[in-house]
Amino acid sequence: MPISGNTIRLYAEFFDFDGTKVVPENIVVRFYNRNRERIGEDISVVPVEEQIYYDLVTENPEIRFYEFYGEVNGQPVVERAMLEIQWMRGR
């Protein structure tokens, strides 16, 4: 689990119906709290050499989930994951 104040890299991979890796258009990353309510605005993401990622500074302890959203052939695609930010590592 990431420690508050660190920078972490969030990745996403998208696939078409045939299982082929694709790079969507209009990619954004979104953050949600524990109640699945959005935190902040959409953040545009530009793929780098077909890799989709976003570097997040883990300063907001309310963030519990993140979502990469994009469009493939005009259809929405999402990749979601849980994120738990700790203030310190416990025993």
GROMACS elastic network, one bead per residue, 0.5 to 0.9 nm:
[ bonds ]
;  ai    aj funct       b0    kb
    1    83     6  0.76469   500
    1    84     6  0.61228   500
    1    85     6  0.62806   500
    1    86     6  0.67897   500
    1    89     6  0.83575   500
    2     5     6  0.86659   500
    2     6     6  0.69893   500
    2     7     6  0.83963   500
    2     8     6  0.73308   500
    2    58     6  0.73768   500
    2    83     6  0.81789   500
    2    84     6  0.70050   500
    2    85     6  0.52635   500
    2    86     6  0.62120   500
    2    87     6  0.85482   500
    2    88     6  0.87856   500
    2    89     6  0.88533   500
    3     6     6  0.58412   500
    3     7     6  0.87690   500
    3    58     6  0.70822   500
    3    59     6  0.89132   500
    3    84     6  0.88748   500
    3    85     6  0.57484   500
    3    87     6  0.55252   500
    3    88     6  0.58938   500
    3    89     6  0.72726   500
    4     7     6  0.86148   500
    4    57     6  0.79814   500
    4    59     6  0.54221   500
    4    60     6  0.76410   500
    4    61     6  0.72316   500
    4    85     6  0.58743   500
    4    86     6  0.57058   500
    4    87     6  0.50365   500
    4    88     6  0.74208   500
    5    57     6  0.61119   500
    5    58     6  0.50460   500
    5    59     6  0.50883   500
    5    60     6  0.86496   500
    5    87     6  0.82794   500
    6    56     6  0.82398   500
    6    57     6  0.56808   500
    6    58     6  0.55701   500
    6    59     6  0.77144   500
    7    55     6  0.64880   500
    7    56     6  0.54425   500
    7    58     6  0.60733   500
    7    59     6  0.89333   500
    8    54     6  0.83457   500
    8    55     6  0.56577   500
    8    56     6  0.53849   500
    8    57     6  0.64600   500
    8    58     6  0.72674   500
    9    53     6  0.64850   500
    9    54     6  0.56623   500
    9    56     6  0.62143   500
    9    57     6  0.88735   500
   10    52     6  0.84451   500
   10    53     6  0.53406   500
   10    54     6  0.52222   500
   10    55     6  0.62512   500
   10    56     6  0.72398   500
   10    66     6  0.87004   500
   11    51     6  0.79097   500
   11    52     6  0.58415   500
   11    54     6  0.67117   500
   11    55     6  0.89297   500
   11    68     6  0.85827   500
   12    51     6  0.79169   500
   12    52     6  0.55351   500
   12    53     6  0.62408   500
   12    54     6  0.89426   500
   12    67     6  0.87978   500
   12    68     6  0.66805   500
   12    79     6  0.64112   500
   12    80     6  0.84381   500
   13    21     6  0.71338   500
   13    22     6  0.77478   500
   13    23     6  0.79263   500
   13    51     6  0.78762   500
   13    52     6  0.68875   500
   13    79     6  0.74639   500
   14    19     6  0.88860   500
   14    20     6  0.83878   500
   14    21     6  0.57761   500
   14    22     6  0.55858   500
   14    23     6  0.66206   500
   14    24     6  0.74030   500
   14    70     6  0.89460   500
   14    77     6  0.75765   500
   14    78     6  0.79753   500
   14    79     6  0.74392   500
   15    18     6  0.75782   500
   15    19     6  0.52888   500
   15    20     6  0.52275   500
   15    22     6  0.52917   500
   15    23     6  0.81559   500
   16    19     6  0.53316   500
   16    20     6  0.54750   500
   16    21     6  0.65275   500
   16    22     6  0.64645   500
   16    72     6  0.80097   500
   17    20     6  0.74466   500
   18    21     6  0.89039   500
   19    22     6  0.89548   500
   22    50     6  0.83418   500
   22    72     6  0.79323   500
   23    27     6  0.88420   500
   23    47     6  0.76996   500
   23    50     6  0.63902   500
   23    51     6  0.80504   500
   23    52     6  0.78658   500
   23    70     6  0.84834   500
   23    71     6  0.87752   500
   23    72     6  0.77437   500
   24    27     6  0.64976   500
   24    69     6  0.84875   500
   24    70     6  0.52020   500
   24    71     6  0.50585   500
   24    72     6  0.50146   500
   24    73     6  0.82424   500
   24    76     6  0.88860   500
   24    77     6  0.79171   500
   25    70     6  0.55840   500
   25    71     6  0.51249   500
   25    72     6  0.64482   500
   25    73     6  0.85382   500
   25    74     6  0.85277   500
   26    44     6  0.74890   500
   26    45     6  0.79420   500
   26    46     6  0.85314   500
   26    69     6  0.78226   500
   26    70     6  0.52864   500
   26    71     6  0.62526   500
   27    43     6  0.84533   500
   27    44     6  0.60117   500
   27    45     6  0.53909   500
   27    46     6  0.70266   500
   27    47     6  0.83546   500
   27    52     6  0.86056   500
   27    68     6  0.68153   500
   27    69     6  0.54801   500
   27    71     6  0.72527   500
   28    42     6  0.58439   500
   28    43     6  0.51683   500
   28    45     6  0.52488   500
   28    46     6  0.84957   500
   28    67     6  0.81549   500
   28    68     6  0.57436   500
   28    69     6  0.53355   500
   28    70     6  0.65414   500
   29    41     6  0.89060   500
   29    42     6  0.59404   500
   29    43     6  0.52804   500
   29    44     6  0.65965   500
   29    45     6  0.68301   500
   29    53     6  0.89828   500
   29    54     6  0.76417   500
   29    66     6  0.69908   500
   29    67     6  0.55335   500
   29    69     6  0.62628   500
   29    70     6  0.89347   500
   30    38     6  0.71761   500
   30    39     6  0.75189   500
   30    40     6  0.77589   500
   30    41     6  0.70826   500
   30    42     6  0.53817   500
   30    43     6  0.66934   500
   30    65     6  0.84553   500
   30    66     6  0.56166   500
   30    67     6  0.51030   500
   30    68     6  0.64707   500
   30    69     6  0.77548   500
   31    36     6  0.86737   500
   31    37     6  0.83285   500
   31    38     6  0.57987   500
   31    39     6  0.53718   500
   31    40     6  0.71487   500
   31    41     6  0.83598   500
   31    42     6  0.82376   500
   31    63     6  0.62604   500
   31    64     6  0.75899   500
   31    65     6  0.58720   500
   31    67     6  0.64084   500
   32    35     6  0.75509   500
   32    36     6  0.51095   500
   32    37     6  0.51764   500
   32    39     6  0.52577   500
   32    40     6  0.85529   500
   32    62     6  0.79160   500
   32    63     6  0.56601   500
   32    64     6  0.60088   500
   32    65     6  0.50999   500
   32    66     6  0.61358   500
   32    67     6  0.82027   500
   33    36     6  0.52155   500
   33    37     6  0.54872   500
   33    38     6  0.65807   500
   33    39     6  0.66415   500
   33    61     6  0.89137   500
   33    62     6  0.53981   500
   33    64     6  0.50432   500
   33    65     6  0.65027   500
   33    66     6  0.89732   500
   34    37     6  0.74027   500
   34    62     6  0.72564   500
   34    63     6  0.72780   500
   34    64     6  0.54370   500
   34    65     6  0.74195   500
   35    38     6  0.88484   500
   35    64     6  0.87739   500
   36    64     6  0.81622   500
   36    65     6  0.75087   500
   38    41     6  0.79561   500
   39    62     6  0.83483   500
   39    63     6  0.74609   500
   40    43     6  0.88165   500
   45    52     6  0.73727   500
   45    53     6  0.73086   500
   45    54     6  0.69006   500
   45    68     6  0.87608   500
   46    51     6  0.88772   500
   46    52     6  0.72147   500
   46    53     6  0.82795   500
   46    54     6  0.89757   500
   47    50     6  0.53902   500
   47    51     6  0.53026   500
   47    53     6  0.71543   500
   48    51     6  0.51737   500
   48    52     6  0.66794   500
   48    53     6  0.82024   500
   49    52     6  0.85479   500
   52    68     6  0.88603   500
   53    68     6  0.88764   500
   56    59     6  0.86154   500
   57    60     6  0.82697   500
   58    61     6  0.72962   500
   58    63     6  0.85704   500
   58    85     6  0.68210   500
   59    85     6  0.84771   500
   60    63     6  0.60410   500
   60    85     6  0.81248   500
   61    64     6  0.78135   500
   61    84     6  0.79443   500
   61    85     6  0.58347   500
   61    86     6  0.75454   500
   61    87     6  0.83160   500
   62    84     6  0.89555   500
   62    85     6  0.83728   500
   63    66     6  0.76648   500
   63    82     6  0.89160   500
   63    83     6  0.69761   500
   63    84     6  0.74218   500
   63    85     6  0.75836   500
   64    81     6  0.86613   500
   64    82     6  0.57729   500
   64    84     6  0.56662   500
   64    85     6  0.77159   500
   65    80     6  0.70950   500
   65    81     6  0.57035   500
   65    83     6  0.52967   500
   65    84     6  0.80475   500
   66    79     6  0.83648   500
   66    80     6  0.57113   500
   66    81     6  0.56804   500
   66    82     6  0.65105   500
   66    83     6  0.70860   500
   67    78     6  0.65758   500
   67    79     6  0.55665   500
   67    81     6  0.66620   500
   68    77     6  0.82953   500
   68    78     6  0.55781   500
   68    79     6  0.51605   500
   68    80     6  0.64445   500
   69    76     6  0.71227   500
   69    77     6  0.58596   500
   69    79     6  0.66675   500
   69    80     6  0.86715   500
   70    75     6  0.82688   500
   70    76     6  0.58631   500
   70    77     6  0.53943   500
   70    78     6  0.64876   500
   70    79     6  0.89627   500
   71    74     6  0.54209   500
   71    75     6  0.51293   500
   71    77     6  0.56979   500
   71    78     6  0.85625   500
   72    75     6  0.52534   500
   72    76     6  0.65236   500
   72    77     6  0.69295   500
   73    76     6  0.85176   500
   85    88     6  0.89197   500
   86    89     6  0.68904   500
   86    90     6  0.89278   500
